[in-house]
Amino acid sequence: RALGAAFADVVVVPEGAGACVVGHDMRDTSPELSSAFADGARSRGVDVTLIGLASTDGLYYASGALDLPGAMFTASHNPAAYNGIKLCRAGAKPVGKDTGLTDISDEVIGGVPGHDGAAGTVEDRDVLAEYGIFLRSLVDVSALRPLRVSVDAGNGMGGFTVPAVLEAGAGLPALPLTIVPLYFELDGTFPNHEANPIEPENLRDLQAKVLETGADLGLAFDGDADRCFVVDERGE
């Protein structure tokens, strides 16, 4: 809650945005933490748009499309016990040590000052279909040939975004892709393997599935689905 208030003080209000957007991944602690952050921002008179479950790039998309600063609750590829926040300015511009992060930290450590104004509002908004449309606009989907694609979501947010973007889960037209899913069930305990495809052992199930199903390629996402590793048709 203190971080949400400090984010409002340091980033949102000085930018003149008047509002921010908040998303979260599938970790057990993410809904509660993101809700507390939103309450903190609202306590400073800032309106909050909650997009709910999202990949990190989905939150960045919302920040750009809505032209609002944002906060994404995720620990990315880290183990289940962890959580964290990725902050951005409007347009998904980064918040680093020299661009606000140190000031936010200092305010939280020093104690967030009181605020006498009215609380901001909160609204829920589903941006998943818009996000899928935007991603598809980046490539010429009419040029796609039929492909069999095995995807290992690692029980992370890829299991939420892949059906929406590469399939018809968000109501978009079907693409000539046959998706072979692995571990699409959202589960922040990561029961099958850590959602960290940089470690070779976390790619083994995908490599085997590519060979087993004769897939043209395989995709492995990390926990917040903002990184993707590619396996070729030989499982390499």
PLY file of the C-alpha trace (Angstrom):
ply
format ascii 1.0
element vertex 236
property float x
property float y
property float z
element edge 235
property int vertex1
property int vertex2
end_header
0.00 0.00 0.00
2.85 2.35 0.84
4.52 1.57 -2.47
1.31 2.41 -4.33
1.05 5.74 -2.55
4.72 6.55 -3.20
4.35 5.56 -6.86
1.46 7.99 -7.13
3.47 10.75 -5.45
6.67 10.25 -7.42
5.46 9.15 -10.85
1.73 9.46 -11.48
0.92 12.89 -10.06
4.08 14.67 -11.35
3.37 13.27 -14.84
-0.11 14.74 -14.70
-1.56 11.35 -15.55
-4.17 11.32 -12.79
-4.47 7.55 -13.12
-2.44 4.35 -13.37
-2.97 0.79 -14.57
-2.22 -2.33 -12.50
-1.90 -5.97 -13.57
-0.73 -9.19 -11.93
0.44 -12.71 -12.71
-0.87 -16.05 -11.39
1.19 -16.25 -8.19
-0.87 -16.84 -5.06
0.19 -13.53 -3.49
-0.27 -11.37 -6.59
-3.99 -10.46 -6.27
-3.64 -9.34 -2.65
-0.44 -7.37 -3.25
-1.75 -5.64 -6.38
-4.99 -4.74 -4.59
-3.05 -3.16 -1.70
-0.90 -1.22 -4.17
-4.02 0.05 -5.91
-5.49 1.15 -2.58
-2.31 3.07 -1.85
-2.42 4.84 -5.20
-6.10 5.66 -4.74
-5.35 7.14 -1.31
-3.42 9.87 -3.15
-6.39 10.77 -5.33
-5.18 8.69 -8.27
-7.69 6.65 -10.29
-6.73 3.02 -10.88
-7.53 0.75 -13.82
-7.19 -2.93 -12.89
-6.56 -5.25 -15.84
-6.34 -8.36 -13.64
-4.37 -11.33 -14.92
-1.78 -10.26 -17.47
1.64 -10.97 -18.84
4.22 -8.26 -18.24
4.12 -7.20 -21.87
0.32 -7.14 -21.57
0.65 -4.58 -18.79
3.14 -2.62 -20.88
0.65 -2.72 -23.77
-2.04 -1.28 -21.49
0.35 1.43 -20.29
0.96 2.41 -23.90
-2.61 2.11 -25.15
-4.08 4.00 -22.20
-1.09 6.37 -21.90
-0.85 5.69 -18.16
1.91 4.75 -15.71
1.66 1.11 -14.67
2.57 -1.55 -12.15
2.90 -5.25 -12.87
2.98 -7.68 -9.96
5.18 -10.65 -10.83
8.43 -12.33 -9.90
8.93 -13.32 -13.53
11.08 -16.48 -13.78
11.89 -16.65 -10.05
10.69 -19.53 -7.82
7.22 -19.66 -6.28
8.18 -18.09 -2.94
9.03 -14.77 -4.57
7.04 -11.81 -5.81
7.86 -8.34 -7.03
6.71 -5.29 -8.97
7.72 -3.93 -12.36
6.93 -0.22 -12.59
6.68 1.96 -15.66
5.77 5.48 -16.67
3.13 6.25 -19.29
3.93 4.64 -22.60
5.72 1.80 -20.78
8.80 3.96 -20.20
10.98 2.38 -17.50
11.23 3.47 -13.88
14.82 2.94 -12.77
17.05 4.12 -9.96
17.61 7.48 -11.65
14.05 7.91 -12.89
12.01 7.50 -9.73
12.77 4.16 -8.09
15.15 5.63 -5.52
12.66 8.38 -4.67
9.87 5.80 -4.23
12.10 3.73 -1.96
13.10 6.77 0.10
9.48 7.80 0.61
8.43 4.33 1.73
11.37 3.96 4.11
10.87 7.46 5.49
7.14 7.05 5.92
4.53 8.05 3.37
3.12 11.46 4.34
-0.57 11.99 4.95
-2.97 13.08 2.24
-6.19 15.03 2.77
-7.74 14.81 -0.69
-10.50 12.54 -1.93
-9.63 8.97 -2.86
-9.35 8.00 -6.50
-11.72 5.66 -8.27
-11.12 2.08 -9.38
-12.33 0.30 -12.51
-11.81 -3.13 -14.00
-10.89 -3.38 -17.66
-10.25 -6.42 -19.84
-7.57 -5.58 -22.43
-6.71 -9.14 -23.51
-8.43 -8.99 -26.91
-7.02 -5.52 -27.64
-3.57 -6.81 -26.71
-3.98 -9.75 -29.09
-5.10 -7.47 -31.92
-2.11 -5.22 -31.34
0.38 -8.11 -31.40
-1.14 -9.51 -34.58
-0.86 -6.06 -36.18
2.92 -6.25 -35.88
3.17 -9.03 -38.47
1.43 -9.98 -41.71
-0.70 -12.85 -40.42
-2.11 -13.39 -43.94
1.31 -14.71 -44.93
1.32 -17.44 -42.26
1.50 -21.01 -43.49
0.00 -23.84 -41.44
2.27 -24.67 -38.50
2.18 -27.06 -35.58
3.59 -25.21 -32.56
4.27 -26.81 -29.21
4.15 -24.26 -26.38
5.40 -24.79 -22.81
3.84 -22.12 -20.62
5.43 -23.52 -17.46
2.12 -22.92 -15.63
2.80 -19.21 -16.09
1.08 -16.41 -17.95
1.81 -17.90 -21.37
-1.09 -20.21 -20.58
-3.28 -17.10 -20.49
-1.91 -15.14 -23.44
-1.14 -17.85 -26.01
-4.79 -19.00 -26.37
-5.78 -15.35 -26.82
-3.07 -14.30 -29.28
-2.23 -17.45 -31.27
-5.65 -19.09 -31.02
-9.21 -17.77 -30.81
-9.53 -17.63 -27.01
-10.18 -13.88 -26.95
-12.60 -13.96 -29.87
-10.05 -13.14 -32.58
-10.11 -14.96 -35.93
-8.36 -18.32 -36.02
-4.83 -18.48 -37.39
-3.44 -21.44 -39.38
-1.69 -22.70 -36.25
-2.16 -25.94 -34.37
-1.06 -25.29 -30.79
0.17 -28.25 -28.74
-0.06 -27.01 -25.14
2.18 -27.96 -22.25
1.42 -26.80 -18.71
-1.14 -24.11 -19.62
-2.87 -24.36 -16.22
-2.11 -21.19 -14.27
-0.34 -22.29 -11.09
2.09 -20.08 -9.21
3.55 -23.09 -7.39
5.05 -24.30 -10.71
4.28 -27.99 -10.16
6.00 -29.24 -13.34
9.17 -27.17 -13.55
10.27 -23.62 -12.83
9.09 -21.14 -15.44
12.67 -20.22 -16.27
13.55 -21.40 -19.78
17.11 -20.10 -19.56
17.90 -23.25 -17.56
18.32 -26.21 -19.97
16.50 -28.67 -17.72
13.34 -26.58 -17.99
13.29 -27.07 -21.79
13.45 -30.86 -21.78
9.70 -31.47 -21.71
9.20 -29.07 -24.62
12.01 -30.63 -26.64
10.48 -34.07 -26.14
7.00 -32.82 -27.07
8.26 -31.22 -30.29
9.79 -34.52 -31.39
6.81 -36.58 -30.19
4.23 -34.49 -32.07
6.29 -33.56 -35.14
5.92 -29.87 -34.35
7.47 -27.27 -36.63
8.80 -25.41 -33.61
8.48 -25.08 -29.86
8.07 -22.02 -27.67
8.92 -21.84 -23.96
7.78 -18.83 -21.92
8.96 -17.62 -18.55
6.53 -16.99 -15.69
5.28 -13.57 -16.79
5.54 -14.46 -20.50
7.77 -11.55 -21.45
10.61 -13.85 -22.54
10.39 -16.68 -25.03
12.87 -19.41 -25.97
12.57 -21.19 -29.30
13.16 -24.88 -30.03
13.45 -25.99 -33.64
11.80 -28.99 -35.29
14.75 -31.18 -34.24
14.22 -30.33 -30.58
17.34 -28.18 -30.50
0 1
1 2
2 3
3 4
4 5
5 6
6 7
7 8
8 9
9 10
10 11
11 12
12 13
13 14
14 15
15 16
16 17
17 18
18 19
19 20
20 21
21 22
22 23
23 24
24 25
25 26
26 27
27 28
28 29
29 30
30 31
31 32
32 33
33 34
34 35
35 36
36 37
37 38
38 39
39 40
40 41
41 42
42 43
43 44
44 45
45 46
46 47
47 48
48 49
49 50
50 51
51 52
52 53
53 54
54 55
55 56
56 57
57 58
58 59
59 60
60 61
61 62
62 63
63 64
64 65
65 66
66 67
67 68
68 69
69 70
70 71
71 72
72 73
73 74
74 75
75 76
76 77
77 78
78 79
79 80
80 81
81 82
82 83
83 84
84 85
85 86
86 87
87 88
88 89
89 90
90 91
91 92
92 93
93 94
94 95
95 96
96 97
97 98
98 99
99 100
100 101
101 102
102 103
103 104
104 105
105 106
106 107
107 108
108 109
109 110
110 111
111 112
112 113
113 114
114 115
115 116
116 117
117 118
118 119
119 120
120 121
121 122
122 123
123 124
124 125
125 126
126 127
127 128
128 129
129 130
130 131
131 132
132 133
133 134
134 135
135 136
136 137
137 138
138 139
139 140
140 141
141 142
142 143
143 144
144 145
145 146
146 147
147 148
148 149
149 150
150 151
151 152
152 153
153 154
154 155
155 156
156 157
157 158
158 159
159 160
160 161
161 162
162 163
163 164
164 165
165 166
166 167
167 168
168 169
169 170
170 171
171 172
172 173
173 174
174 175
175 176
176 177
177 178
178 179
179 180
180 181
181 182
182 183
183 184
184 185
185 186
186 187
187 188
188 189
189 190
190 191
191 192
192 193
193 194
194 195
195 196
196 197
197 198
198 199
199 200
200 201
201 202
202 203
203 204
204 205
205 206
206 207
207 208
208 209
209 210
210 211
211 212
212 213
213 214
214 215
215 216
216 217
217 218
218 219
219 220
220 221
221 222
222 223
223 224
224 225
225 226
226 227
227 228
228 229
229 230
230 231
231 232
232 233
233 234
234 235
